Each structure stands twice: as C-alpha cells, then as structure tokens.
Amino acid sequence: AVTLTATDNCGTATVTFNETSTEVAGACANYTITRTWTATDLCGNDIVHTQTITVQDTTDPTFVESLPADLVLECTDVVPTAPVLTAIDNCSTATVIYNEQRINGSCASNYQLIRTWTATDTCGNETSHIQIIDVQDTTPPVFTGEIPVDGFADCDNIPVAPTMTATDNCGNVTVTLDEQRIDGDCSSRYLLIRTWTATDDCGNSSSYTQTITLACHIKIWNAVSPDGDTKNDIFYLEGIECYQNNTVEIFNRWGVKVYETSNYDNINNVFKGYSDGRSTISRNEKLPTGTYFYIIKYEYSYDGVNGKQMINKAGHLYIQNN
C-alpha cells in the first residue's frame, strides 16, 4: 500500500491506514482487499479514501501433454487408446474429465469417435481439447475361389454361370450376377456378357466380367410354298449368313439333283422351289409338289476364326407348288 500524507488549513493532519481482506465463499481462491486511509486534523475534522482491490482467477488451465490429433482410420486399423491428459493452473489445481461419444454412420463399419478432454480449475475456468476419429470402410470386397475365364461356346451348350463368392475386410458381402446379350454381325453369333458384382455392407463394390463368344448352328425350315404370300416362299436356313463357306444341294425322290449352290445367304442366293437346270429338268422350271432331300454343308466357327469345323446336315424338304 502507498503512504499517503495530508495537509490542513489551520494545523497539522495525521493519516491512519487500515487494510482488510475478504475471501469469496467457495473453493475458489478469489478475494477482495479493502484499504482505507483517514486524514484527521487537530480539530477532529477528517477525510477518508478507500481503495478496493478484487483478486480473481480468470486464466484457463493448460494441458501438460501433447494433444492427440484427429485421425482417419480404415475399419481394420486399431483405434488407439485414449491418452490420459493432465493440466496445470496458474492459481490452483486442475481436474481433467474425459468423455467419448460414438456416432454411427451408414453402416456398422463406418462411425465417428468424438473424444473430449475438459480441464477445470477450482474457480471454474476451463479449457477443452476435442479429437475426432473417423473410422471408415473404403476397401471393396475381393472375389475368392475359381474365377471363370472368357471363352467360346455353342448356343446349345452354354456353360452354366458359376456361383462366385467374395470376402470383405470388415463386413458381409452380397454377390449378384447380371447377364447381357450383345448381338453380333449376324443372327447366329452373339456375345454373352456376365458381370458379377460383390458389394459389402458399406456400399463398396468390385466387379468381374466374363465374356463368352457364342455361335449357333443353323436352323432349317423344311417347307417351301412359293406362292408369293411371303410365307415360306424360300428354303429358309436360319443363320446361314454367318457361315458363308457353305453348299446347298437338293434332290428329288429319284435322287436327281435339282438344285445346287454355294454361299447360300437367304437373300440373293436362295432356293424358291425352281430347278437350276439338270438333264431331266429345265432351268427355272417350277418343281412339282412333293418331298425332296437336302444336303447342307457349312464351315462352322465361333467368330470366323476359332473353332472351325465342317458341319453336314441332311433331311427332307417338302415343296408345295400350285
């Protein structure tokens, strides 16, 4: 406290000093100091000056240890144990309280941990540190077991789609199969695209695609009625346009060849129930109604290159000419 003096108009003055300290109720160390200076002259006249000093703790505690940083973890990672933090205060002790909250995400493997450390001194000043840990499943499933390979097949012998399985790093997996047909450049050839998709609980997915190149043998429609009604007007060999290396022969019931051609195509080079000219039958002569015999040969392949083989087909053909 400072030393104060006083003057008086008629004589000397004496200054007395008094100081009191009052603590604030509670555990906090805040208190108030009251200082009083009283100046009195010889005649008893006085004057008083009062100084009030309020002492308060307004400073937050400070953590001692290094504070843990935010983390992003894969669901297979080990979540670190929450560290024990301590704190110091400028005027008193500090207590640290820890709290952890889990917020679930869209799936069981996705969640967020919110860790909060709160340091409080005896006067209620506090400071907090928050650590956020994001746990995520970002890894797609992995197919297991035998994986089907691309290949070639006949339309009548398409390999059965296998049941594929997959595993995931954190959860369950669902495998679905989708099949799509993509037509080729002719009616007897097409692609079968099989796509397996493995999806885990968190929506991560992986896919595998198998492509099977398919070829169909020709289908023979064994009746011809060339009457101009657009129904059975030609000897229709479904799919023959895919196999241009072909020959078609037709014989009557006596074994006489009445028609012969190569590169039959169902459009320009076709049999319409007329002879193409033999020793016993004139060219372009309408063949009589009856049962005939055909022999068809064609070079079969899956795609024009793979699986080449010569195919022979023979059978009866019925011609109805009015």
VEXDREN-2710 file (C-alpha; in Angstrom, 1 decimal):
% VEXDREN-2710
k/r/px/py/pz
1/ALA/0.0/0.0/0.0
2/VAL/1.2/3.5/-0.7
3/THR/1.9/6.0/2.1
4/LEU/-0.4/9.0/1.9
5/THR/0.0/12.4/3.7
6/ALA/-2.4/15.2/4.2
7/THR/-2.3/19.0/4.8
8/ASP/-4.7/21.2/6.8
9/ASN/-5.5/24.8/6.5
10/CYS/-5.0/25.6/10.2
11/GLY/-2.6/23.0/11.5
12/THR/-1.2/19.6/11.0
13/ALA/-3.0/16.4/9.9
14/THR/-2.5/12.8/10.9
15/VAL/-3.1/10.0/8.4
16/THR/-4.0/6.5/9.6
17/PHE/-4.2/3.4/7.3
18/ASN/-6.3/0.2/7.6
19/GLU/-6.5/-2.9/5.4
20/THR/-8.9/-5.8/5.4
21/SER/-9.1/-8.9/3.2
22/THR/-12.3/-10.8/2.4
23/GLU/-12.3/-14.2/0.7
24/VAL/-15.2/-15.2/-1.7
25/ALA/-17.2/-18.1/-0.4
26/GLY/-16.4/-21.4/-2.0
27/ALA/-13.3/-23.4/-3.1
28/CYS/-12.1/-20.7/-5.4
29/ALA/-9.2/-18.5/-4.1
30/ASN/-10.7/-15.2/-5.2
31/TYR/-10.7/-12.5/-2.6
32/THR/-11.2/-8.7/-2.0
33/ILE/-8.8/-6.3/-0.3
34/THR/-10.2/-3.1/1.2
35/ARG/-7.7/-0.3/2.1
36/THR/-8.7/2.8/4.0
37/TRP/-6.7/6.0/4.6
38/THR/-8.1/8.5/7.1
39/ALA/-6.7/12.0/7.5
40/THR/-7.6/13.9/10.8
41/ASP/-6.6/17.5/11.8
42/LEU/-6.2/18.9/15.3
43/CYS/-9.8/19.9/15.5
44/GLY/-11.1/16.4/14.6
45/ASN/-12.1/17.1/11.0
46/ASP/-11.3/14.1/8.8
47/ILE/-11.4/12.8/5.3
48/VAL/-11.4/9.2/4.2
49/HIS/-10.1/7.5/1.0
50/THR/-11.0/3.9/0.3
51/GLN/-9.3/1.5/-2.3
52/THR/-10.9/-1.8/-3.2
53/ILE/-8.8/-4.5/-4.9
54/THR/-10.5/-7.5/-6.3
55/VAL/-8.3/-10.5/-6.9
56/GLN/-9.7/-13.1/-9.4
57/ASP/-8.5/-16.2/-11.2
58/THR/-9.7/-15.8/-14.8
59/THR/-7.0/-17.8/-16.6
60/ASP/-7.9/-21.2/-18.0
61/PRO/-5.8/-24.3/-17.2
62/THR/-3.2/-25.6/-19.6
63/PHE/-2.8/-29.2/-20.7
64/VAL/0.6/-30.6/-20.0
65/GLU/1.0/-33.4/-22.5
66/SER/0.9/-33.2/-26.3
67/LEU/-2.6/-33.2/-27.5
68/PRO/-3.8/-36.1/-29.8
69/ALA/-4.6/-35.1/-33.4
70/ASP/-7.6/-36.0/-35.4
71/LEU/-7.4/-39.4/-37.2
72/VAL/-8.9/-41.1/-40.2
73/LEU/-8.7/-44.9/-39.9
74/GLU/-9.6/-47.9/-42.0
75/CYS/-12.0/-50.2/-40.3
76/THR/-9.2/-52.8/-40.0
77/ASP/-6.9/-50.4/-38.2
78/VAL/-6.6/-50.5/-34.4
79/VAL/-8.2/-47.5/-32.8
80/PRO/-5.6/-46.1/-30.4
81/THR/-6.4/-46.0/-26.7
82/ALA/-7.3/-42.5/-25.4
83/PRO/-4.3/-41.0/-23.6
84/VAL/-4.5/-39.7/-20.1
85/LEU/-4.1/-35.9/-20.1
86/THR/-3.3/-33.7/-17.1
87/ALA/-3.4/-29.9/-16.7
88/ILE/-1.9/-27.2/-14.6
89/ASP/-3.3/-23.9/-13.5
90/ASN/-1.8/-20.6/-12.6
91/CYS/-3.6/-20.3/-9.2
92/SER/-4.9/-23.7/-8.2
93/THR/-5.1/-27.3/-9.1
94/ALA/-6.9/-28.5/-12.3
95/THR/-9.1/-31.6/-12.8
96/VAL/-9.3/-33.3/-16.2
97/ILE/-12.6/-35.1/-17.2
98/TYR/-12.6/-37.4/-20.3
99/ASN/-15.7/-38.2/-22.4
100/GLU/-16.1/-40.3/-25.6
101/GLN/-19.1/-40.3/-27.9
102/ARG/-19.7/-42.7/-30.8
103/ILE/-21.7/-41.5/-33.8
104/ASN/-22.7/-44.4/-36.1
105/GLY/-22.5/-44.0/-39.8
106/SER/-24.4/-45.5/-42.7
107/CYS/-23.1/-49.0/-42.0
108/ALA/-21.6/-50.9/-39.0
109/SER/-18.0/-50.3/-40.1
110/ASN/-18.4/-46.5/-40.6
111/TYR/-18.5/-44.5/-37.4
112/GLN/-17.0/-41.5/-35.7
113/LEU/-15.5/-41.2/-32.2
114/ILE/-15.5/-37.8/-30.6
115/ARG/-13.1/-37.6/-27.6
116/THR/-13.3/-34.6/-25.3
117/TRP/-10.9/-33.7/-22.5
118/THR/-12.0/-30.9/-20.3
119/ALA/-9.6/-29.3/-17.7
120/THR/-11.3/-27.2/-15.0
121/ASP/-9.6/-25.3/-12.1
122/THR/-11.2/-24.6/-8.7
123/CYS/-12.6/-21.2/-10.0
124/GLY/-14.5/-22.8/-12.9
125/ASN/-12.1/-21.7/-15.6
126/GLU/-11.9/-24.5/-18.2
127/THR/-10.3/-25.5/-21.4
128/SER/-11.1/-28.3/-23.7
129/HIS/-9.5/-30.4/-26.4
130/ILE/-11.5/-32.4/-28.9
131/GLN/-10.1/-35.3/-31.0
132/ILE/-12.3/-36.7/-33.9
133/ILE/-11.5/-40.2/-35.1
134/ASP/-13.3/-41.2/-38.4
135/VAL/-13.4/-45.0/-38.9
136/GLN/-14.3/-45.9/-42.5
137/ASP/-14.6/-48.9/-44.7
138/THR/-13.3/-47.9/-48.1
139/THR/-12.0/-51.3/-49.2
140/PRO/-14.1/-53.2/-51.8
141/PRO/-14.6/-56.9/-51.5
142/VAL/-12.3/-59.5/-53.1
143/PHE/-13.6/-62.4/-55.2
144/THR/-12.4/-65.8/-54.0
145/GLY/-12.3/-69.3/-55.4
146/GLU/-12.2/-70.2/-59.1
147/ILE/-12.7/-67.3/-61.4
148/PRO/-14.5/-68.0/-64.7
149/VAL/-12.5/-67.1/-67.8
150/ASP/-13.6/-65.8/-71.2
151/GLY/-14.3/-68.4/-73.8
152/PHE/-16.2/-69.8/-76.8
153/ALA/-19.3/-72.0/-76.8
154/ASP/-22.1/-73.3/-78.9
155/CYS/-25.6/-71.9/-78.3
156/ASP/-26.8/-75.3/-77.4
157/ASN/-24.0/-75.8/-74.8
158/ILE/-23.7/-72.6/-72.9
159/PRO/-21.7/-73.1/-69.7
160/VAL/-23.6/-72.6/-66.5
161/ALA/-22.8/-69.5/-64.7
162/PRO/-20.8/-70.4/-61.5
163/THR/-21.7/-69.2/-58.1
164/MET/-19.0/-66.7/-57.2
165/THR/-18.1/-65.8/-53.6
166/ALA/-16.2/-62.8/-52.2
167/THR/-14.7/-61.8/-48.9
168/ASP/-14.6/-58.3/-47.3
169/ASN/-12.2/-56.8/-44.8
170/CYS/-14.9/-55.6/-42.4
171/GLY/-18.3/-56.9/-43.1
172/ASN/-20.7/-59.1/-45.1
173/VAL/-20.7/-59.4/-48.9
174/THR/-23.6/-59.9/-51.3
175/VAL/-22.7/-61.1/-54.8
176/THR/-25.1/-60.5/-57.7
177/LEU/-25.0/-61.7/-61.3
178/ASP/-26.1/-59.8/-64.4
179/GLU/-26.2/-61.3/-67.9
180/GLN/-26.4/-59.2/-71.1
181/ARG/-26.6/-60.4/-74.7
182/ILE/-24.9/-58.3/-77.3
183/ASP/-25.9/-59.4/-80.9
184/GLY/-23.1/-59.9/-83.4
185/ASP/-22.9/-59.1/-87.0
186/CYS/-25.2/-62.0/-87.9
187/SER/-28.1/-63.8/-86.3
188/SER/-26.2/-66.9/-85.3
189/ARG/-23.4/-65.1/-83.4
190/TYR/-23.6/-63.1/-80.2
191/LEU/-21.7/-62.3/-77.0
192/LEU/-22.9/-63.3/-73.5
193/ILE/-21.6/-60.8/-71.0
194/ARG/-21.7/-62.0/-67.4
195/THR/-20.9/-59.5/-64.7
196/TRP/-20.6/-60.5/-61.0
197/THR/-20.8/-57.6/-58.5
198/ALA/-19.7/-58.0/-54.9
199/THR/-21.0/-55.4/-52.6
200/ASP/-20.2/-55.0/-48.9
201/ASP/-22.4/-53.5/-46.1
202/CYS/-20.9/-50.1/-46.7
203/GLY/-21.6/-50.0/-50.4
204/ASN/-18.1/-50.7/-51.6
205/SER/-18.2/-52.9/-54.6
206/SER/-16.0/-54.8/-57.1
207/SER/-16.9/-56.4/-60.3
208/TYR/-15.7/-59.2/-62.6
209/THR/-16.8/-59.7/-66.2
210/GLN/-16.8/-62.8/-68.2
211/THR/-17.3/-62.7/-72.0
212/ILE/-18.5/-65.8/-73.8
213/THR/-18.5/-65.7/-77.6
214/LEU/-21.4/-67.9/-78.8
215/ALA/-22.3/-69.4/-82.2
216/CYS/-25.5/-71.1/-83.1
217/HIS/-25.9/-73.9/-85.7
218/ILE/-28.3/-73.1/-88.5
219/LYS/-32.0/-73.9/-88.1
220/ILE/-33.6/-75.4/-91.2
221/TRP/-37.2/-74.6/-92.1
222/ASN/-38.0/-77.6/-94.3
223/ALA/-41.1/-76.4/-96.2
224/VAL/-41.3/-74.2/-99.3
225/SER/-44.5/-72.9/-100.8
226/PRO/-43.5/-70.2/-103.3
227/ASP/-47.0/-68.7/-103.9
228/GLY/-46.0/-65.1/-103.3
229/ASP/-47.7/-64.7/-99.9
230/THR/-44.3/-64.1/-98.2
231/LYS/-44.7/-67.2/-96.1
232/ASN/-42.3/-70.0/-96.8
233/ASP/-41.5/-68.5/-100.2
234/ILE/-37.9/-69.7/-99.9
235/PHE/-36.0/-72.5/-98.4
236/TYR/-35.0/-70.6/-95.2
237/LEU/-31.8/-71.6/-93.4
238/GLU/-31.8/-69.5/-90.3
239/GLY/-28.3/-68.3/-89.5
240/ILE/-26.7/-69.5/-92.7
241/GLU/-25.5/-65.9/-93.5
242/CYS/-23.0/-66.3/-90.6
243/TYR/-21.3/-69.2/-92.4
244/GLN/-20.6/-68.1/-96.0
245/ASN/-18.5/-71.1/-96.8
246/ASN/-21.4/-73.3/-97.5
247/THR/-23.1/-75.5/-100.1
248/VAL/-26.7/-76.5/-100.6
249/GLU/-27.9/-79.5/-102.7
250/ILE/-31.5/-80.6/-103.2
251/PHE/-32.5/-83.9/-104.8
252/ASN/-35.9/-85.2/-105.9
253/ARG/-37.2/-88.6/-104.8
254/TRP/-35.3/-90.4/-107.6
255/GLY/-32.0/-88.9/-106.4
256/VAL/-31.7/-86.4/-109.2
257/LYS/-30.1/-83.2/-108.1
258/VAL/-32.5/-80.4/-108.9
259/TYR/-30.7/-77.5/-107.1
260/GLU/-27.1/-76.8/-106.2
261/THR/-25.4/-73.6/-105.0
262/SER/-22.6/-72.3/-102.7
263/ASN/-22.6/-69.2/-100.5
264/TYR/-26.3/-69.5/-99.8
265/ASP/-27.5/-66.3/-98.0
266/ASN/-31.3/-66.3/-97.7
267/ILE/-31.5/-63.1/-99.7
268/ASN/-30.0/-63.1/-103.1
269/ASN/-28.8/-66.7/-103.4
270/VAL/-31.8/-68.7/-102.4
271/PHE/-33.9/-71.7/-103.4
272/LYS/-37.5/-70.7/-104.4
273/GLY/-38.8/-74.1/-105.5
274/TYR/-37.4/-73.9/-109.0
275/SER/-34.9/-76.1/-110.7
276/ASP/-31.5/-74.7/-111.6
277/GLY/-31.3/-76.9/-114.6
278/ARG/-30.4/-80.5/-114.9
279/SER/-30.6/-83.1/-117.6
280/THR/-34.1/-84.1/-116.8
281/ILE/-35.5/-80.8/-115.6
282/SER/-35.2/-77.4/-117.3
283/ARG/-33.7/-74.4/-115.6
284/ASN/-36.3/-72.1/-113.9
285/GLU/-38.9/-74.8/-114.2
286/LYS/-41.2/-74.9/-111.2
287/LEU/-40.6/-78.2/-109.3
288/PRO/-43.6/-80.4/-108.7
289/THR/-45.2/-80.7/-105.3
290/GLY/-43.6/-83.4/-103.3
291/THR/-40.9/-84.4/-100.8
292/TYR/-37.3/-83.7/-101.6
293/PHE/-34.0/-84.4/-99.9
294/TYR/-31.4/-81.8/-99.0
295/ILE/-27.7/-81.9/-98.1
296/ILE/-26.2/-78.8/-96.5
297/LYS/-22.6/-78.3/-95.7
298/TYR/-21.1/-75.3/-93.9
299/GLU/-18.0/-74.3/-92.1
300/TYR/-18.9/-73.6/-88.6
301/SER/-16.9/-71.3/-86.3
302/TYR/-17.5/-69.2/-83.2
303/ASP/-16.3/-66.0/-84.6
304/GLY/-15.0/-66.7/-88.1
305/VAL/-11.6/-67.8/-86.8
306/ASN/-11.9/-70.0/-83.7
307/GLY/-13.4/-73.5/-83.6
308/LYS/-13.7/-74.1/-87.3
309/GLN/-15.3/-77.4/-88.4
310/MET/-17.3/-78.6/-91.3
311/ILE/-20.9/-79.4/-90.5
312/ASN/-23.1/-81.7/-92.6
313/LYS/-26.9/-81.6/-92.3
314/ALA/-29.3/-83.7/-94.4
315/GLY/-33.1/-84.2/-94.3
316/HIS/-36.3/-84.0/-96.1
317/LEU/-37.8/-80.8/-97.7
318/TYR/-41.5/-80.5/-98.6
319/ILE/-42.3/-78.3/-101.6
320/GLN/-45.9/-77.2/-102.3
321/ASN/-46.2/-75.7/-105.8
322/ASN/-49.7/-74.7/-107.1
END
